[in-house]
Amino acid sequence: ETDSWDEAAKLPQWPSSEGYAWKKFAPAEAVNVFARGIGLAMKGATGDARKEAARLVALRDAAAPVWGDYWAEQIDIQAELVRAIATYFDGQRGAGISALQSAANRQDAREKHVVAPGPVVPAREMLATMLMVDGRPRDAFLEYEKVLAKEPNRLRALKGMAKSAQQAGDAKNAELYAEMVSKQTRLEK
């Protein structure tokens, strides 16, 4: 939610493998690996990010027979996101954005499992984030809008809407979404 990529890149596996049977819970371990991979990729540490993507692929393969296709697909989308951002920062910007679009479409095509939490970071939201990095605020605005249609009032998407509108010169929407962020984060007395 806070774009703290340095902190995400340094997330330790907790509890450690010695104290916890992670092998039984590949989808849970994948959350941590995904966060670390995204953090590393956003920092430009693409080699290390690709190692985390490879770990996600191994977790996908471990999850499939125990947890089923839904979780294997979700972990595979996480791996695709990490690889896509690494590809972008490796200088293949178009290929990276295209892979992010593919991951977003895959995630949107699947209904969320009834007992599963939502994604840590929706694929479409990462696509919008990278469109902002790429200097395309109008395109980012449209992607953030799609995120909010699926996940109303998501704070990071609201912030993205305000920022992308401002950078695109859309003062009306910039003000509207900044006010929505303010209302959502204001402490009531």
Backbone hydrogen bonds in HBPLUS format (Angstrom, degrees):
<---DONOR---> <-ACCEPTOR-->    atom                        ^
c    i                          cat <-CA-CA->   ^        H-A-AA   ^      H-
h    n   atom  resd res      DA  || num        DHA   H-A  angle D-A-AA Bond
n    s   type  num  typ     dist DA aas  dist angle  dist       angle   num
A0008-ALA N   A0004-SER O   2.99 MM   4  6.28 161.2  2.02 154.2 160.3     1
A0009-ALA N   A0005-TRP O   2.89 MM   4  6.01 156.2  1.95 148.5 154.6     2
A0010-LYS N   A0007-GLU O   3.15 MM   3  5.28 139.0  2.32  99.3 110.6     3
A0011-LEU N   A0008-ALA O   3.21 MM   3  5.32 169.6  2.23 109.5 112.1     4
A0019-GLY N   A0016-SER O   3.00 MM   3  5.41 137.5  2.18 107.3 118.5     5
A0020-TYR N   A0016-SER O   3.08 MM   4  6.20 118.7  2.48 146.2 162.7     6
A0022-TRP N   A0020-TYR O   2.97 MM   2  5.69 134.2  2.19 104.0  91.1     7
A0024-LYS N   A0021-ALA O   3.14 MM   3  6.00 158.5  2.18 124.1 128.5     8
A0025-PHE N   A0022-TRP O   2.75 MM   3  5.16 150.4  1.84 116.7 126.6     9
A0028-ALA N   A0025-PHE O   3.08 MM   3  5.49 123.4  2.42 108.8 122.3    10
A0029-GLU N   A0025-PHE O   3.08 MM   4  6.42 164.4  2.11 158.8 163.7    11
A0030-ALA N   A0026-ALA O   2.89 MM   4  5.99 151.3  1.97 150.4 158.8    12
A0031-VAL N   A0028-ALA O   3.23 MM   3  5.49 136.4  2.43 102.1 112.4    13
A0033-VAL N   A0029-GLU O   3.11 MM   4  6.43 165.9  2.13 154.8 158.9    14
A0034-PHE N   A0030-ALA O   2.74 MM   4  5.75 160.7  1.78 150.8 156.1    15
A0035-ALA N   A0031-VAL O   3.04 MM   4  6.24 164.0  2.07 146.3 150.3    16
A0036-ARG N   A0032-ASN O   3.02 MM   4  6.23 165.3  2.04 151.1 155.3    17
A0037-GLY N   A0033-VAL O   2.82 MM   4  6.00 159.2  1.86 148.3 154.8    18
A0038-ILE N   A0034-PHE O   2.85 MM   4  6.08 165.4  1.87 160.4 162.9    19
A0039-GLY N   A0035-ALA O   2.98 MM   4  6.13 164.8  2.00 148.8 153.5    20
A0040-LEU N   A0036-ARG O   2.89 MM   4  6.13 164.0  1.92 154.2 158.2    21
A0041-ALA N   A0037-GLY O   2.90 MM   4  6.05 163.9  1.92 149.8 154.7    22
A0042-MET N   A0038-ILE O   2.85 MM   4  6.00 167.3  1.86 157.2 160.4    23
A0043-LYS N   A0039-GLY O   3.07 MM   4  6.23 136.3  2.27 140.2 151.5    24
A0043-LYS N   A0040-LEU O   3.22 MM   3  5.15 129.7  2.49  93.4 106.7    25
A0045-ALA N   A0040-LEU O   2.90 MM   5  5.09 143.2  2.04 162.4 153.6    26
A0044-GLY N   A0041-ALA O   2.93 MM   3  5.06 150.8  2.02 103.6 113.2    27
A0049-ALA N   A0045-ALA O   2.95 MM   4  6.16 151.6  2.03 149.2 158.5    28
A0050-ARG N   A0046-THR O   2.90 MM   4  6.05 153.4  1.97 145.7 151.5    29
A0051-LYS N   A0047-GLY O   3.20 MM   4  6.54 140.0  2.37 138.1 148.5    30
A0051-LYS N   A0048-ASP O   3.17 MM   3  5.06 124.4  2.49  91.1 105.2    31
A0052-GLU N   A0048-ASP O   3.17 MM   4  6.55 149.6  2.27 144.3 151.6    32
A0052-GLU N   A0049-ALA O   3.08 MM   3  5.12 118.0  2.49  95.2 110.0    33
A0053-ALA N   A0049-ALA O   2.92 MM   4  6.30 149.2  2.01 146.2 155.8    34
A0054-ALA N   A0050-ARG O   2.91 MM   4  6.16 150.6  2.00 141.7 149.2    35
A0055-ARG N   A0051-LYS O   2.99 MM   4  6.29 148.1  2.09 140.4 149.3    36
A0056-LEU N   A0052-GLU O   2.90 MM   4  6.23 149.2  1.99 144.7 153.3    37
A0057-VAL N   A0053-ALA O   3.01 MM   4  6.37 147.9  2.11 144.7 152.9    38
A0058-ALA N   A0054-ALA O   3.05 MM   4  6.41 154.7  2.12 146.3 152.7    39
A0059-LEU N   A0055-ARG O   2.88 MM   4  6.20 153.3  1.95 148.3 156.2    40
A0060-ARG N   A0056-LEU O   2.75 MM   4  6.01 148.8  1.85 146.7 156.0    41
A0061-ASP N   A0057-VAL O   2.98 MM   4  6.27 158.9  2.03 148.2 152.8    42
A0062-ALA N   A0058-ALA O   2.98 MM   4  6.25 145.2  2.11 141.1 151.0    43
A0063-ALA N   A0059-LEU O   2.80 MM   4  5.93 145.8  1.91 145.4 154.9    44
A0064-ALA N   A0060-ARG O   3.06 MM   4  6.20 153.0  2.13 152.8 157.9    45
A0066-VAL N   A0063-ALA O   3.14 MM   3  5.41 123.4  2.47 106.7 121.4    46
A0067-TRP N   A0063-ALA O   2.61 MM   4  5.17 161.7  1.64 160.1 166.4    47
A0068-GLY N   A0064-ALA O   2.97 MM   4  4.63 138.4  2.15 118.7 126.8    48
A0072-ALA N   A0068-GLY O   3.24 MM   4  6.46 160.8  2.28 149.5 155.3    49
A0073-GLU N   A0069-ASP O   2.86 MM   4  5.95 160.4  1.90 153.0 157.4    50
A0074-GLN N   A0070-TYR O   3.01 MM   4  6.33 157.4  2.06 148.6 155.1    51
A0075-ILE N   A0071-TRP O   2.99 MM   4  6.16 163.8  2.02 152.1 155.6    52
A0076-ASP N   A0072-ALA O   2.95 MM   4  6.11 152.5  2.03 143.6 151.8    53
A0077-ILE N   A0073-GLU O   2.93 MM   4  6.19 151.5  2.01 149.4 156.5    54
A0078-GLN N   A0074-GLN O   3.08 MM   4  6.41 152.7  2.16 142.4 149.6    55
A0079-ALA N   A0075-ILE O   2.98 MM   4  6.33 155.8  2.04 148.9 155.0    56
A0080-GLU N   A0076-ASP O   2.92 MM   4  6.20 155.5  1.98 146.8 153.7    57
A0081-LEU N   A0077-ILE O   2.93 MM   4  6.20 153.2  2.00 150.4 157.2    58
A0082-VAL N   A0078-GLN O   3.08 MM   4  6.39 164.6  2.10 154.0 156.9    59
A0083-ARG N   A0079-ALA O   2.98 MM   4  6.20 169.6  1.99 154.7 157.6    60
A0084-ALA N   A0080-GLU O   2.84 MM   4  5.93 154.6  1.90 145.9 153.5    61
A0085-ILE N   A0081-LEU O   3.03 MM   4  6.26 163.2  2.06 155.2 157.9    62
A0086-ALA N   A0082-VAL O   3.02 MM   4  6.22 161.2  2.06 149.9 155.7    63
A0087-THR N   A0083-ARG O   2.80 MM   4  6.01 153.4  1.87 147.5 155.5    64
A0088-TYR N   A0084-ALA O   2.96 MM   4  6.25 155.7  2.02 146.1 152.2    65
A0089-PHE N   A0085-ILE O   3.01 MM   4  6.31 165.3  2.03 153.4 156.0    66
A0090-ASP N   A0086-ALA O   2.84 MM   4  6.01 119.6  2.20 139.4 155.9    67
A0090-ASP N   A0087-THR O   3.16 MM   3  4.96 139.7  2.33  92.9 104.6    68
A0092-GLN N   A0087-THR O   3.14 MM   5  5.61 152.0  2.22 162.5 154.3    69
A0091-GLY N   A0088-TYR O   3.03 MM   3  5.51 154.0  2.10 112.8 117.3    70
A0096-GLY N   A0092-GLN O   2.91 MM   4  6.12 155.3  1.97 155.6 163.7    71
A0097-ILE N   A0093-ARG O   2.95 MM   4  6.20 164.5  1.98 157.4 160.5    72
A0098-SER N   A0094-GLY O   2.92 MM   4  6.07 160.3  1.96 148.4 154.5    73
A0099-ALA N   A0095-ALA O   2.95 MM   4  6.12 156.1  2.01 145.0 151.0    74
A0100-LEU N   A0096-GLY O   2.98 MM   4  6.23 149.6  2.08 144.9 153.6    75
A0101-GLN N   A0097-ILE O   2.92 MM   4  6.21 153.7  1.99 149.1 156.1    76
A0102-SER N   A0098-SER O   2.99 MM   4  6.29 153.9  2.06 145.5 152.6    77
A0103-ALA N   A0099-ALA O   2.97 MM   4  6.23 159.9  2.01 147.4 152.1    78
A0104-ALA N   A0100-LEU O   2.91 MM   4  6.13 158.5  1.96 149.5 155.6    79
A0105-ASN N   A0101-GLN O   2.92 MM   4  6.15 159.0  1.96 149.9 155.5    80
A0106-ARG N   A0102-SER O   2.93 MM   4  6.18 157.6  1.98 149.5 155.9    81
A0107-GLN N   A0103-ALA O   2.94 MM   4  6.16 163.8  1.97 150.8 154.9    82
A0108-ASP N   A0104-ALA O   2.91 MM   4  6.07 158.9  1.95 148.8 155.0    83
A0109-ALA N   A0105-ASN O   3.03 MM   4  6.13 139.0  2.20 140.9 150.9    84
A0109-ALA N   A0106-ARG O   3.22 MM   3  5.20 128.3  2.50  93.6 106.9    85
A0110-ARG N   A0107-GLN O   3.25 MM   3  5.50 149.9  2.35 103.8 112.0    86
A0116-ALA N   A0113-HIS O   3.12 MM   3  5.18 161.5  2.15 108.8 114.5    87
A0125-GLU N   A0122-PRO O   3.03 MM   3  5.19 122.7  2.37  99.4 114.1    88
A0126-MET N   A0122-PRO O   3.09 MM   4  6.54 149.2  2.19 150.3 159.1    89
A0127-LEU N   A0123-ALA O   2.92 MM   4  6.27 149.3  2.02 147.1 156.4    90
A0128-ALA N   A0124-ARG O   2.94 MM   4  6.24 160.2  1.98 147.0 151.3    91
A0129-THR N   A0125-GLU O   2.90 MM   4  6.15 155.6  1.96 143.1 150.3    92
A0130-MET N   A0126-MET O   2.92 MM   4  6.13 159.9  1.96 148.1 152.7    93
A0131-LEU N   A0127-LEU O   2.88 MM   4  6.17 143.6  2.01 147.5 158.7    94
A0132-MET N   A0128-ALA O   3.01 MM   4  6.33 145.5  2.13 146.2 154.8    95
A0132-MET N   A0129-THR O   3.15 MM   3  5.17 123.0  2.50  93.6 107.5    96
A0133-VAL N   A0129-THR O   3.02 MM   4  6.42 155.9  2.07 145.3 152.0    97
A0134-ASP N   A0130-MET O   2.87 MM   4  6.03 143.6  2.00 138.4 148.7    98
A0136-ARG N   A0131-LEU O   2.81 MM   5  5.20 160.1  1.85 157.6 157.3    99
A0135-GLY N   A0132-MET O   2.95 MM   3  5.09 160.3  1.99 108.2 113.3   100
A0140-ALA N   A0136-ARG O   2.97 MM   4  6.22 158.0  2.02 152.7 160.0   101
A0141-PHE N   A0137-PRO O   2.83 MM   4  5.99 156.2  1.88 147.9 153.4   102
A0142-LEU N   A0138-ARG O   3.26 MM   4  6.59 156.4  2.32 145.6 150.0   103
A0143-GLU N   A0139-ASP O   3.16 MM   4  6.51 151.0  2.25 146.1 154.0   104
A0143-GLU N   A0140-ALA O   3.07 MM   3  5.10 117.2  2.48  96.4 112.0   105
A0144-TYR N   A0140-ALA O   2.83 MM   4  6.12 163.9  1.86 162.2 166.6   106
A0145-GLU N   A0141-PHE O   2.94 MM   4  6.12 150.2  2.03 144.7 153.4   107
A0146-LYS N   A0142-LEU O   3.20 MM   4  6.50 144.8  2.33 136.3 144.3   108
A0146-LYS N   A0143-GLU O   3.10 MM   3  5.09 119.5  2.48  94.5 108.9   109
A0147-VAL N   A0143-GLU O   3.05 MM   4  6.43 148.7  2.15 146.1 154.9   110
A0148-LEU N   A0144-TYR O   2.99 MM   4  6.34 162.1  2.02 154.4 157.8   111
A0149-ALA N   A0145-GLU O   3.03 MM   4  6.29 137.8  2.21 139.5 151.1   112
A0150-LYS N   A0146-LYS O   3.26 MM   4  6.52 144.0  2.40 140.5 148.1   113
A0150-LYS N   A0147-VAL O   3.06 MM   3  5.34 128.0  2.34 101.4 114.5   114
A0151-GLU N   A0147-VAL O   2.69 MM   4  5.83 157.8  1.73 156.3 164.3   115
A0158-LEU N   A0154-ARG O   2.94 MM   4  6.21 156.4  1.99 155.6 163.4   116
A0159-LYS N   A0155-LEU O   2.89 MM   4  6.18 162.9  1.92 158.6 162.7   117
A0160-GLY N   A0156-ARG O   2.96 MM   4  6.14 152.0  2.04 137.7 146.0   118
A0161-MET N   A0157-ALA O   2.83 MM   4  6.09 149.0  1.92 148.1 156.3   119
A0162-ALA N   A0158-LEU O   3.04 MM   4  6.35 163.3  2.07 153.1 156.2   120
A0163-LYS N   A0159-LYS O   2.95 MM   4  6.18 168.7  1.96 154.7 157.8   121
A0164-SER N   A0160-GLY O   2.81 MM   4  5.83 165.3  1.83 149.4 154.3   122
A0165-ALA N   A0161-MET O   2.93 MM   4  5.92 159.6  1.97 146.1 152.3   123
A0166-GLN N   A0162-ALA O   3.00 MM   4  6.15 159.4  2.05 145.3 151.2   124
A0167-GLN N   A0163-LYS O   2.94 MM   4  6.17 166.3  1.96 152.4 155.8   125
A0168-ALA N   A0164-SER O   2.91 MM   4  6.01 136.7  2.10 140.2 151.9   126
A0170-ASP N   A0165-ALA O   2.80 MM   5  4.92 159.3  1.84 157.8 152.2   127
A0169-GLY N   A0166-GLN O   3.06 MM   3  5.19 157.0  2.12 104.5 111.5   128
A0174-ALA N   A0170-ASP O   2.95 MM   4  6.10 156.5  2.01 154.1 161.8   129
A0175-GLU N   A0171-ALA O   2.94 MM   4  6.05 160.4  1.98 148.5 152.3   130
A0176-LEU N   A0172-LYS O   2.98 MM   4  6.20 160.2  2.02 146.3 152.5   131
A0177-TYR N   A0173-ASN O   2.92 MM   4  5.99 175.7  1.92 154.7 155.1   132
A0178-ALA N   A0174-ALA O   2.98 MM   4  5.98 147.9  2.09 139.5 149.1   133
A0179-GLU N   A0175-GLU O   2.97 MM   4  6.10 152.2  2.05 146.0 152.6   134
A0180-MET N   A0176-LEU O   3.10 MM   4  6.43 146.0  2.22 138.9 148.6   135
A0181-VAL N   A0177-TYR O   2.97 MM   4  6.20 154.2  2.04 144.6 150.8   136
A0182-SER N   A0178-ALA O   2.93 MM   4  6.17 158.8  1.97 144.0 150.2   137
A0183-LYS N   A0179-GLU O   2.89 MM   4  6.13 158.6  1.93 149.3 154.3   138
A0184-GLN N   A0180-MET O   3.00 MM   4  6.17 156.0  2.06 143.2 149.9   139
A0185-THR N   A0181-VAL O   2.99 MM   4  6.17 142.3  2.14 149.3 159.1   140
A0186-ARG N   A0182-SER O   2.93 MM   4  5.77 119.4  2.31 143.2 155.9   141
